Amino acid sequence: MLDVRGLTKKYRNRAVVDHVTFTVPPGQVTGYLGPNGSGKSTTVKMLTGLLPATSGQILWDGADIRHDLIGFKRRLGYVPEEAYVYPHLTGMEHLELIGRLRRLPEAQVQRKAAELLRLLWLHDDRYTPISSYSKGMKQRVLIAGALLHDPDLLIFDEPLNGLDIASAMLLHELIAELARQGKTILYISHVLEVTEKVCARVIMLYQGKVVANDEVGRLRDLMHLPSLEQIFRQLAKQEDVGASAREIVSVIREG
């Protein structure tokens, strides 16, 4: 289980993540959502050990990850928001590099990489340089790399970036199956309708603070609203986006 307690990150005495507390249990998908600039990406960087927290704790199975960060990363699979890959490598070479960095047996890497690329519809391009891949193909390579070592904790940060409809449907089914297998999964997104379909529980972040943390159905019942989008608007006290849209149209139509 991932346990986050009072996590805070400050820049120039301004808290961009402000005493955030939540748990991510195994066996279900937990959504972490909020508008752009709410602190989601900063939270993810701290959870993955890429950025030190100003204060607070991140516990994995009851132990602070700072006490054994390398050991924690061995159990972590991470799909970042941006596709950071070496463009001169092929898809197969990228997975081989990941496998070697994780010190997996070579034969196992070859077998699993080939199968993952096949199942993620990249078999025909496995020896093609990633520089020629589309954005969606790069995203599927990142997903394969995150799964290669059979991690216990998976963090998906905006995983639908660049994916077509078929790939997005496959990813949703894959995430659901990973949850059924007992994996601990945190799904980060700003797309509310997608999160509502994928996640059993959601944590809503606004201006660095948690404004909701509950099961999707329970949030709907408590707020008497039919969708996460309407719930989030009310919790975050967002302005009337419909009115804003009409004002934008009015401005662009001015003579």
C-alpha angles and dihedrals in degrees: 000000000000112000121188117191125188093329111187134175121185131189115192089345092306115120111224089173110033120197094313115187128181143126130229110206123202121258099039141068115249118198122216109193145162141129123291110287094026094117101263097126093045089051091051092050089054093045091053094047094248094116130033118236121238088222141339133063139271111202127190114193088344097307126107107248090221090069091064109008095163091051090049092051090053088064095043129092114192131188105191125211092243123050102243103184138139102256095205092061123087121235090258093047090051091056091043089054091050091048092051093047087053090046095236118163110273095233090051092050092051093049097044095042092053092048095046092050090049094049091046091052095251100110095107091051099041092113095040118105112258089232087077094048121108119240091260092051090052089050091053090051089053090051091051090050092051092052100041097094096042096245124202094216123046125190116191112191110194089326095178093068107135096353120137121226095268093049091046091052090049091050092051091051090046093051091049091051092048089053090051088053089059100259120152107237132188115188116196120197146138092209102098100188091053093047090050091058097045106037132070092195132025136203113200120206126196125174090345096308132102108246097174138014117175147098114300094240093046092052090053091051095046094048096037089226127128102223143033090241092061092043091052093049091054096044094045092042089228119182121256100282090193090059090047091052091052091049091051091052089048091053096049091049093054114117 
